[in-house]
Amino acid sequence: MDLQIWTFVIVGLTFAIYIGIAIWSRASSTAEFYVAGKGVHPITNGMATAADWMSAASFLSMAGLIAFMGYQGAQYLMGWTGGYVLLALLLAPYLRKFGKYTVPDFIGERYYSQLARVVAVICALFVSFTYVVGQMKGVGVAFAGFLNIPFEWGVTIGVAIVFFYAVLGGMKGITYTQVAQYCVLIFAYLVPAIFISLLMVGNPIPQIGLGGTLADGTFLLDKLDAICTELGFKEYTTSHRGKTDLFFVTAALMLGTAGLPHVIVRFFTVPKVSDARRSAGWALLFIALLYTCAPAIGAFARTNLIQTVNNKPYTALPSWFGNWEKTGLLAFEDKNGDGVVQYYNDANPDFVESTAKPNGWNGNELIVDRDIMVLANPSIANLPNWVVALVVAGGLAAALSTAAGLLLVISTSIAHDLLKKWLRPKISEKGELKAARISIAVAVLVAGYAGINPPGFVAQVVAFAFGLAAASFFPAIVMGIFSKRMNMAGAVSGMIVGLVFTAFYIFYFKYGGGTPEQYWFGISPEGIGTLGMVFNFLTALTVSAFTKPPPAHVQDLVQSIRIPRSSSPND
């Protein structure tokens, strides 16, 4: 069968499974809609958490970033992996023991204030919406790639599908759908990685193949370093930015992970606190299967891309190139009219003077959206059509699973934390459930529109969300668990300062005309959330020191949360 038929068969089959699960597990109560009735098995929850965690940024964009950034791209790998460990060990069990549905619910109860709850809702909406925009772009990239349609139409189709099963099933439907999506995405990620590793270095284990030797006897990374420097790029195995920014971006991703509401809420879906710990461990194992492969896939993809496309006549390029051109995410501009693709770093003045101009090159002629690299990689490596189709299905599974989790956070923030806990406390369960579904419907439409015009690559957009989470939620949650002295005034002041500073910095340097030369201490927008978190901590501690301590019952509550064992049946 040709690629188009394979893709329709595999993607259609997986989508039929997702929709079938959503119908089978339709939520009938707010408990099922918000936390799946707290009856999910730890292994099941571990798989669902892994799917929720491994978004389009992990599946599509992380290896693509590593492919172009090389060593520098490790900041995404280290930040997200370390952040999940931090979340699982430091926060998840305590939040589960607290027993609330949402992060704003925890903030509102812990800081004994509706103001704290409302600020937390604003933070949750800000973070979740920024994150879901990245997922919608990932959905659009995947659909555009296999349907050979414009990217904008790919996003539109993704919006319709997410709308259906997220609105219908709530957390119960999303949980079991995410289990299926994890199975699809991990199989889709590992199969081509194993294929390509065997073809390039003769080793079926991609993690080891990254350090393997090619057919000519040279090490893969040595070869990649050489071909990158030959084209005016920095060596693949060296850092592209200063160590300060590398640290701040890694820290923002790590600390932002621990404040992501759509991941935290997953630990409320299991019966007991001990199950939350076990599900965290299972999720880490399931996540590691993909994350340890990403560097190898990035290196394989960059090597194959350069060797397949650079200095090749445009008329002789393989069919995959033309297919991706139709999406608008890959482009060739023949600047010197010779009909040959010249791919090089035209921002390197030394290379331009020494090599490009003497050869008659008038600028880099290849434009590649980094988010297509994982999807295009099997085609570039000339793998069978069924493998290419499988990767498309995996990319869609990753983007849709996380998008659904994020949309649920948005809906619960509005229906549960704003309506039920503040504006309309007497609203019926049926009315609350209806409000939650309407909130998802509106959110998915707005997110789809924003996904058509995202502010950057998928992983870059997601990095902004992590920075916002680190600057707003992380200090409030940590101090809420470990500091009996932290009060409402301090926590609210800290969240506002951290969120406003970080959001303003990101906006200024992405849309307000700011240049990299103006970065504070060389910190990029992706890493500024770490500094925002510091400002949050300092503001919160200062304000709380000059204001009244929390009431005695709140301090007793904090003490009870930190006790690891008790006679409670929830332990």
Protein Blocks (a to p, Z undefined) as FASTA:
>chain_A
ZZklmmmmmmmmmmmmmmmmmmmmocfbfklmmnooopacfklmmmmmmmmmmgfklmmm
mmmmmmmnmmmlmmmmmmmmmmmmmmmmmmmmmmmmnopablklmmmmmnopaklmmmmm
mmmmmmmmmmmmmmmmmmmmmmmmmnopafklmmmmmmmmmmmmmmmnmmmlmmmmmmmm
mmmmmmmmmmmmmmmmmmmnopablklmmmmccfkopafklmmmmmmmmnopacfkbcfb
dfklmmmmmmmmmmmmmmmmklmmmmmmpmblklmmmmmmmmmmmmmmmmmmmmmmmmmm
mmmmmmmmgopafklpcfklmmmmmnopaccddfkonopacdddfkbmklmmmmmmmnop
abjfbdcdfklmmmmmmmmnopafklmmmmmmmmmmmmmmmmmmmmmmmmmmmmmmmmmm
mmmmmbcfklmmmmmmmmmmmmmmmmmmmmmmccbdfklmmmmmmmmmmmmmmmmmmmmm
mmmkbcfklmmmmmmmmmmmmmmmmmmmmmnopafklpghhiafklmmmmmmmmmmmmmm
mmmmmmccddfklmmmmmmmmpmbdcbfkZZ
